[in-house]
Amino acid sequence: MNQQLREGLARRLAWQQAVNDPDREPRNLLPTLPLLRQWQTQRLTTSFADFLATPHMRPAAEFFLSDLYGDRDFSARDRDAARILPLMARILPEFLLHAASEAIELAVLSHALDLRLAEALAKRRNPLAAISVDDYARAYRATRLPRLRRHQVELILRVGQALDASVHKHGVFKLLKASRLPAKLAGLSELQGFLERGFTAFAALGGADEFLSRIRAQELEVSRRLFANAADPFAQPNSSSR
């Protein structure tokens, strides 16, 4: 593993530990956070309806919903990051570690943005009331950060592109299967599972350009409409945003 990749992974694992630690980040304990996650899951499933109804895109859509839009913890938080990195370097090739690094950054950023949304939603008159589209849109605008929202979209695309590229490399799936046991012993089962699920989903896709370009267009359009206070920010077909 080259030094730049090692340092990048270490940095992202440290971010992951910090943003999920309720002692260091008390907003993890906000009761609005699980409500927000439920609402986003339902909305994204609706937004992905066309992808889910298209047989060759369904596995990739399900992977995006479960692994890229859902909170994934790759950090093995009971371990020190410095102990994890040498194990990762021995088990996985660098091009897969690049995909993992991008996925970890995406998970960190998405969770941090969700904490801001949960905080804004907690300021409602009745914080535990069901979240409406207007509630979500107001919280989204209140948290601002349009550049980070755009970066979130770009990270989604970069993870997808990295996984799609791995599909075209000879012997990758055999390598992933061979690394299951050592990954489990090293405490890296979640990371291993993420890469296997991603590889399988993108292999079924048979080329990711159309899928990823549509995701990008939808994500950016929904974000634009939310910031613009559009009457129905999720009106565009197949639009999705975390």
Phi, psi and chi 1 to 4 in degrees:
 res  aa     phi    psi   chi1   chi2   chi3   chi4
   1 MET       -  126.6 -175.5 -167.2  -57.6      -
   2 ASN   -71.6  162.0   66.6   51.4      -      -
   3 GLN   -63.5  -39.6 -174.1   65.3   22.1      -
   4 GLN   -63.2  -44.1 -175.7  177.9    4.0      -
   5 LEU   -65.8  -41.9  178.9   55.8      -      -
   6 ARG   -59.6  -46.5 -179.6 -173.8  -65.8  -86.5
   7 GLU   -65.8  -38.7  -69.2  173.9   -3.5      -
   8 GLY   -64.6  -43.0      -      -      -      -
   9 LEU   -65.2  -42.6  -84.9  164.8      -      -
  10 ALA   -60.4  -42.3      -      -      -      -
  11 ARG   -63.9  -44.1 -167.0  162.6   52.3 -113.7
  12 ARG   -69.0  -37.7  -73.5  162.9  175.7   78.1
  13 LEU   -64.1  -37.4  -72.6  166.6      -      -
  14 ALA   -65.8  -42.0      -      -      -      -
  15 TRP   -59.5  -43.4  -66.3  -16.7      -      -
  16 GLN   -60.8  -43.6 -179.9   85.7   -5.8      -
  17 GLN   -61.1  -46.1  -69.8  172.9  -23.8      -
  18 ALA   -67.7  -43.8      -      -      -      -
  19 VAL   -73.1  -22.1   77.8      -      -      -
  20 ASN   -97.6   -4.2  -76.7  -78.1      -      -
  21 ASP   -84.3  112.7 -175.1  -13.1      -      -
  22 PRO   -65.8  -21.5   20.9  -30.4      -      -
  23 ASP   -72.2  -39.5  -68.2  -31.3      -      -
  24 ARG   -87.0  -25.8  -60.9  168.4   69.1  179.3
  25 GLU  -133.5   84.4  178.8   44.9   89.5      -
  26 PRO   -60.8  -19.2  -21.4   33.2      -      -
  27 ARG   -64.0  -14.3  -71.6  178.3  -64.9 -176.6
  28 ASN   -62.2  -19.9  -79.8  -69.2      -      -
  29 LEU   -94.8   -0.8  -58.8  176.6      -      -
  30 LEU   -62.1  131.0  -75.4  170.4      -      -
  31 PRO   -66.9  -17.0   21.6  -31.4      -      -
  32 THR   -76.6  -15.7   47.0      -      -      -
  33 LEU   -65.5  -50.5 -173.7   57.5      -      -
  34 PRO   -64.0  -32.7   16.2  -28.2      -      -
  35 LEU   -62.9  -42.9  -70.7  177.2      -      -
  36 LEU   -61.5  -46.0  171.1   65.3      -      -
  37 ARG   -61.6  -41.6  -72.4  171.6  175.8  161.0
  38 GLN   -61.1  -45.9  -86.7 -174.6  -15.7      -
  39 TRP   -62.4  -44.4 -171.4   90.4      -      -
  40 GLN   -66.2  -37.6  -71.7 -177.9  142.8      -
  41 THR   -61.0  -45.8  -63.2      -      -      -
  42 GLN   -65.0  -43.7  -68.4  170.5   -1.7      -
  43 ARG   -65.9  -41.9 -156.4  -83.7  -63.0  165.5
  44 LEU   -67.4  -37.1  -74.6  163.7      -      -
  45 THR   -60.6  -40.9  -59.3      -      -      -
  46 THR   -65.4  -43.5  -59.9      -      -      -
  47 SER   -64.1  -30.1  -66.5      -      -      -
  48 PHE   -91.4   11.7  -89.9   61.2      -      -
  49 ALA   -54.9  -44.1      -      -      -      -
  50 ASP   -66.0  -41.2  -77.2   -2.6      -      -
  51 PHE   -62.1  -44.4  -69.0  129.7      -      -
  52 LEU   -67.1  -25.9  -67.5  168.2      -      -
  53 ALA   -86.3   -5.2      -      -      -      -
  54 THR  -101.5  112.3  -54.7      -      -      -
  55 PRO   -50.5  -47.1  -29.3   36.5      -      -
  56 HIS   -76.9  -17.0   76.1  -75.3      -      -
  57 MET   -94.3  -15.9  -71.1 -173.0  176.3      -
  58 ARG   -57.7  -47.2 -177.0 -179.3 -179.4   91.9
  59 PRO   -59.1  -41.4  -24.3   35.4      -      -
  60 ALA   -67.5  -39.2      -      -      -      -
  61 ALA   -63.8  -43.2      -      -      -      -
  62 GLU   -64.3  -38.0  -70.2  175.1  -20.9      -
  63 PHE   -64.6  -43.0  173.1   75.3      -      -
  64 PHE   -61.1  -43.5  -93.7   53.0      -      -
  65 LEU   -67.1  -39.9  -70.8  172.0      -      -
  66 SER   -86.9  -35.3   64.8      -      -      -
  67 ASP  -109.8  -27.8  -75.4   71.9      -      -
  68 LEU  -101.9  -36.4  -66.8 -173.7      -      -
  69 TYR   -91.0  -20.4  -71.2  107.0      -      -
  70 GLY   -85.1  158.4      -      -      -      -
  71 ASP   -76.2  119.0  -83.4  -23.9      -      -
  72 ARG  -113.1  140.2  -50.0  -58.7  -56.1 -170.8
  73 ASP  -112.5  103.8 -179.3    7.0      -      -
  74 PHE   -96.3    4.7  -54.7  109.0      -      -
  75 SER   -87.8  -12.7   62.4      -      -      -
  76 ALA    45.7   65.2      -      -      -      -
  77 ARG   -64.2  -12.9  -79.0  173.2  -75.6  176.8
  78 ASP   -86.1    2.7   57.6  -32.6      -      -
  79 ARG  -118.8  157.2  -63.4  170.2  178.9  -97.1
  80 ASP   -82.5  136.5 -177.3   74.7      -      -
  81 ALA   -56.9  -34.8      -      -      -      -
  82 ALA   -63.5  -27.7      -      -      -      -
  83 ARG   -79.2  -28.8  -66.9  175.9   56.2 -161.7
  84 ILE   -74.4  -40.9  -62.6  172.9      -      -
  85 LEU   -58.7  -47.0  -68.3  176.7      -      -
  86 PRO   -60.9  -34.2  -22.5   34.3      -      -
  87 LEU   -67.4  -43.5  -66.0  167.5      -      -
  88 MET   -60.4  -41.5  -66.2  171.4   70.9      -
  89 ALA   -63.8  -34.2      -      -      -      -
  90 ARG   -77.0  -29.4  -71.1 -160.5  -64.0  -90.8
  91 ILE   -87.7  -39.3  -66.9  169.5      -      -
  92 LEU  -120.7  144.6  -62.6  169.3      -      -
  93 PRO   -71.2  161.4   26.1  -34.0      -      -
  94 GLU   -63.0  -35.8  -77.9 -162.1    3.3      -
  95 PHE   -67.1  -29.5   64.8   86.5      -      -
  96 LEU   -76.7  -33.2  -75.9  178.9      -      -
  97 LEU   -66.2  -33.8  -69.4  176.3      -      -
  98 HIS   -61.9  -44.3  -83.3  -68.5      -      -
  99 ALA   -61.7  -42.2      -      -      -      -
 100 ALA   -64.4  -40.5      -      -      -      -
 101 SER   -61.6  -44.0 -179.1      -      -      -
 102 GLU   -64.5  -39.1  -59.1  -82.0   29.0      -
 103 ALA   -65.8  -38.6      -      -      -      -
 104 ILE   -65.3  -43.9  -66.3  166.4      -      -
 105 GLU   -61.7  -40.4 -178.3  177.0  -10.6      -
 106 LEU   -62.3  -44.2  173.8   61.6      -      -
 107 ALA   -61.7  -41.7      -      -      -      -
 108 VAL   -64.0  -49.1  171.5      -      -      -
 109 LEU   -63.1  -45.2  176.3   57.7      -      -
 110 SER   -61.9  -41.3  -64.3      -      -      -
 111 HIS   -67.3  -41.8 -173.9   67.4      -      -
 112 ALA   -62.2  -41.0      -      -      -      -
 113 LEU   -67.1  -37.1  -69.3  170.6      -      -
 114 ASP   -64.0  -37.2  -80.5   -3.6      -      -
 115 LEU   -61.6  -39.8  -67.8  178.5      -      -
 116 ARG   -65.7  -42.0  -74.7  175.2  171.6  -95.5
 117 LEU   -63.6  -43.7  -75.7  171.1      -      -
 118 ALA   -61.6  -38.3      -      -      -      -
 119 GLU   -64.8  -43.2 -176.8  178.8   29.6      -
 120 ALA   -65.1  -40.7      -      -      -      -
 121 LEU   -66.8  -28.9  -69.6  166.2      -      -
 122 ALA   -68.9  -14.7      -      -      -      -
 123 LYS   -88.1   -0.6  -64.8  175.5 -178.4  177.0
 124 ARG   -65.0  160.1  -65.9  178.8  -61.5  163.6
 125 ARG   -57.8  -41.1 -179.5  173.5  -62.0  179.4
 126 ASN  -121.4   91.5 -178.4   -0.1      -      -
 127 PRO   -59.1  -29.1  -22.0   33.3      -      -
 128 LEU   -93.9    6.1  -62.4 -178.0      -      -
 129 ALA   -67.8  156.9      -      -      -      -
 130 ALA   -57.2  141.7      -      -      -      -
 131 ILE   -82.8  126.2  -61.9  170.2      -      -
 132 SER   -96.5  168.8   68.2      -      -      -
 133 VAL   -59.5  -41.1  171.0      -      -      -
 134 ASP   -63.5  -40.5  -73.6  -17.0      -      -
 135 ASP   -59.2  -48.5  -71.0  -26.6      -      -
 136 TYR   -63.5  -44.9 -177.6   84.9      -      -
 137 ALA   -63.5  -40.9      -      -      -      -
 138 ARG   -63.8  -42.7  -81.4 -167.3  -66.0  -90.7
 139 ALA   -65.2  -40.1      -      -      -      -
 140 TYR   -60.6  -45.8 -167.0   97.0      -      -
 141 ARG   -68.6  -36.7  -71.3 -168.0  -61.9  -83.8
 142 ALA   -64.8  -32.2      -      -      -      -
 143 THR   -82.3  -14.1   57.3      -      -      -
 144 ARG    55.6 -129.6  -61.3 -173.9  177.3   89.8
 145 LEU    58.8   50.5  -55.9  174.8      -      -
 146 PRO   -61.6  -34.1   20.3  -32.0      -      -
 147 ARG   -65.7  -39.5  -70.4 -175.9 -178.3  179.1
 148 LEU   -69.3  -34.4  -78.0 -178.8      -      -
 149 ARG   -63.5  -40.7  -73.5  -67.2 -179.5 -177.8
 150 ARG   -67.3  -39.8 -172.5  175.0 -173.7   87.9
 151 HIS   -62.4  -36.9 -176.6   52.9      -      -
 152 GLN   -59.0  -44.0 -176.4 -174.6   29.1      -
 153 VAL   -63.1  -44.1  174.5      -      -      -
 154 GLU   -64.9  -36.0  -63.2  -55.4  -30.7      -
 155 LEU   -64.4  -40.3  -79.9  172.1      -      -
 156 ILE   -57.8  -44.9  -69.1  168.6      -      -
 157 LEU   -65.5  -41.2  -89.1  -69.3      -      -
 158 ARG   -66.4  -38.9  -84.7  154.9   43.9 -177.9
 159 VAL   -63.2  -46.0  173.7      -      -      -
 160 GLY   -60.7  -42.5      -      -      -      -
 161 GLN   -65.1  -39.4  -71.3  162.4   -9.0      -
 162 ALA   -66.2  -40.8      -      -      -      -
 163 LEU   -68.9  -39.5  -70.3  169.5      -      -
 164 ASP   -62.9  -40.4 -175.2   52.3      -      -
 165 ALA   -63.7  -34.8      -      -      -      -
 166 SER   -66.7  -28.4   73.2      -      -      -
 167 VAL   -60.5  -32.4  169.1      -      -      -
 168 HIS   -90.4    3.5  -54.4  -68.3      -      -
 169 LYS   -95.5  130.9  -68.0 -174.8 -178.9  -68.0
 170 HIS   -64.3  133.7  179.2   70.2      -      -
 171 GLY    80.7    6.9      -      -      -      -
 172 VAL   -67.5  -43.0  171.4      -      -      -
 173 PHE   -65.1  -38.2 -168.9   59.2      -      -
 174 LYS   -62.6  -39.6  -72.5 -176.3  179.1  179.1
 175 LEU   -63.3  -42.7  176.2   63.2      -      -
 176 LEU   -63.4  -42.9  -79.4  170.8      -      -
 177 LYS   -63.7  -39.2  -71.9 -163.8  -65.8 -175.2
 178 ALA   -68.2  -23.2      -      -      -      -
 179 SER   -90.9    1.8   67.0      -      -      -
 180 ARG   -61.0  -50.5  -75.8  175.3 -174.2  168.7
 181 LEU   -66.3  -51.1 -179.6   58.1      -      -
 182 PRO   -60.2  -33.7   13.6  -26.1      -      -
 183 ALA   -64.9  -41.1      -      -      -      -
 184 LYS   -63.8  -44.5 -178.7  177.9 -179.6  180.0
 185 LEU   -65.3  -30.3  -65.5  174.5      -      -
 186 ALA   -86.4   -0.8      -      -      -      -
 187 GLY    78.2   25.7      -      -      -      -
 188 LEU  -114.9   27.5  -59.9  172.0      -      -
 189 SER   -61.8  -37.4  -66.3      -      -      -
 190 GLU   -66.2  -43.7  177.8   54.6   40.2      -
 191 LEU   -64.7  -43.5  179.4   59.7      -      -
 192 GLN   -59.5  -46.2  169.4   77.0   18.4      -
 193 GLY   -63.3  -39.6      -      -      -      -
 194 PHE   -59.2  -47.3  166.0   82.3      -      -
 195 LEU   -67.1  -40.0  -68.3  171.0      -      -
 196 GLU   -64.7  -45.7  -76.3 -162.9   38.7      -
 197 ARG   -62.5  -41.1  -68.5 -171.7  -64.3  -87.6
 198 GLY   -64.9  -43.9      -      -      -      -
 199 PHE   -60.5  -47.4 -177.3   93.7      -      -
 200 THR   -62.4  -42.8  -59.0      -      -      -
 201 ALA   -65.2  -42.8      -      -      -      -
 202 PHE   -77.4  -25.8  -83.7   83.6      -      -
 203 ALA   -64.4  -40.3      -      -      -      -
 204 ALA   -68.2  -27.7      -      -      -      -
 205 LEU   -67.7  -34.3 -165.5   55.4      -      -
 206 GLY    68.4   39.7      -      -      -      -
 207 GLY   116.1  120.1      -      -      -      -
 208 ALA  -100.4   -3.1      -      -      -      -
 209 ASP   -57.8  -50.8  -72.4   -9.0      -      -
 210 GLU   -63.5  -46.8  178.2 -169.6   -1.2      -
 211 PHE   -58.2  -49.7  178.0   76.3      -      -
 212 LEU   -68.6  -37.2  -66.9  175.2      -      -
 213 SER   -66.4  -37.4   65.3      -      -      -
 214 ARG   -68.2  -39.9  -74.6  174.3   59.0 -177.0
 215 ILE   -59.5  -47.0  -66.5  -71.8      -      -
 216 ARG   -60.6  -46.4 -176.7  179.1 -171.2  -81.8
 217 ALA   -61.3  -43.3      -      -      -      -
 218 GLN   -65.9  -47.2  -69.0  172.9 -171.0      -
 219 GLU   -58.2  -48.3  -72.3  -76.0  -11.8      -
 220 LEU   -68.9  -36.1  -67.1  177.9      -      -
 221 GLU   -68.3  -42.6  176.5   61.3   12.0      -
 222 VAL   -63.3  -44.2  166.2      -      -      -
 223 SER   -60.7  -44.1 -175.7      -      -      -
 224 ARG   -59.1  -45.2 -175.6 -165.2   68.0   77.8
 225 ARG   -67.3  -36.4  -69.7  173.5   65.5   84.5
 226 LEU   -64.3  -47.2  -77.2  165.0      -      -
 227 PHE   -66.9  -28.4  -79.9  122.7      -      -
 228 ALA   -84.6   -0.1      -      -      -      -
 229 ASN    59.9   42.2 -164.7   17.7      -      -
 230 ALA   -64.9  150.3      -      -      -      -
 231 ALA   -60.6  -40.8      -      -      -      -
 232 ASP  -133.9   88.0 -173.8   -4.8      -      -
 233 PRO   -65.0  -18.4   22.6  -32.6      -      -
 234 PHE  -106.6   22.6  -53.4  114.8      -      -
 235 ALA   -72.5  -27.7      -      -      -      -
 236 GLN   -64.5  134.3  -66.8  -66.1  -37.1      -
 237 PRO   -61.7  139.8   23.5  -33.6      -      -
 238 ASN    64.6   15.5  -61.7  -37.8      -      -
 239 SER   -78.4  148.9   57.2      -      -      -
 240 SER  -150.6  141.3   61.3      -      -      -
 241 SER  -154.2  144.3  173.0      -      -      -
 242 ARG   -80.7      - -175.1  167.1  167.6   80.1
